[in-house]
Amino acid sequence: MVIKPKLRSILEVVGDLSDKDASTNVVDTSVARYAEDLSTEEVNDCLNELELLGLIKMLQRTRNMEGKKDGESFRLLNITKAGLEELLSN
């Protein structure tokens, strides 16, 4: 599968943060921190597109109760087997 360079970059960040392990959860805000050249909104758009392609799986949004402002939340996500295969293909 050929994916856009921006999507590949985000997929690589997810792969690196999960140590390329499909069972390891990654926090979406961590992905945004490591994707230095993209805004948070662009990262979220890429994550949504990667999920539609079946390369990552996003879990339901969760609120962090430990010292976070009201309304702040995060999502856990996992790279899928297809996502790992895509990373290994190039």
Residue pairs with C-beta under 8 A, 6 or more apart in sequence:
1 53
1 86
1 89
3 11
3 53
3 55
3 86
6 38
6 42
6 46
7 46
7 49
7 50
7 53
7 55
8 86
8 90
9 35
9 38
10 31
10 35
10 38
10 43
10 46
10 47
10 50
11 50
11 55
11 56
11 79
11 83
11 86
11 87
12 87
13 31
13 34
13 35
14 26
14 31
14 50
14 56
14 77
14 79
14 83
15 79
15 83
15 84
15 87
16 34
17 26
17 30
17 31
17 34
18 24
18 25
18 26
18 78
18 79
20 79
20 84
20 87
21 79
22 78
22 79
22 80
22 81
22 83
22 84
23 78
24 78
25 59
25 76
25 77
25 78
26 76
26 77
26 78
26 79
27 74
27 75
27 76
27 77
28 43
28 44
28 47
28 58
28 74
28 75
28 76
28 77
29 74
31 43
31 47
31 77
32 38
32 40
32 43
32 44
35 42
35 43
35 46
38 46
47 56
47 58
47 75
47 77
48 58
50 56
50 83
51 57
51 58
51 77
53 82
54 80
54 82
54 83
55 79
55 80
55 82
55 83
55 86
56 77
56 78
56 79
56 80
56 83
57 77
57 78
57 80
58 75
58 76
58 77
59 75
59 76
59 77
59 78
60 75
61 73
61 74
61 75
62 73
62 74
62 75
62 76
63 72
63 73
64 72
64 73
64 74
79 87
